[in-house]
Amino acid sequence: MQDTHRAVRALEKAGASTKLAEAMVDVTYHANGVATKEDLEKLEERVTNIENRMATKDDIKSLRWMMGVSFTVITLLLSAITIILILE
């Protein structure tokens, strides 16, 4: 039996979350029965690339703020246009 627990702990030490580490070990273990160090390194690189492309909470907060400001500006512009049309 392979020591998957040790592999999970090593990935956690490297910065992976518990869920991610468990998934990485599970996928590599079941793919060929046994993963080599090179297999794990390639998988870790792919996961890192995916994580780097994911939006962070701060990114989402910034987008919400920008959308709120944009909505407010559009509302003000439409109100101003409506007032101008009514006064003509």
URHUWO-V862977 format. One record per pair of residues at least 6 apart in sequence whose ideal C-beta (glycine too) atoms are under 6 Angstrom apart, sorted by the first residue. I is the first residue (numbers start at 1). J is the second residue. Records with the same first field share a line. If there is no record, write none. Layout:
I: J / J
//
This chain:
4: 25 / 29
7: 25
8: 21 / 22 / 25
11: 21 / 24
12: 21
24: 43
28: 35 / 39 / 43
//
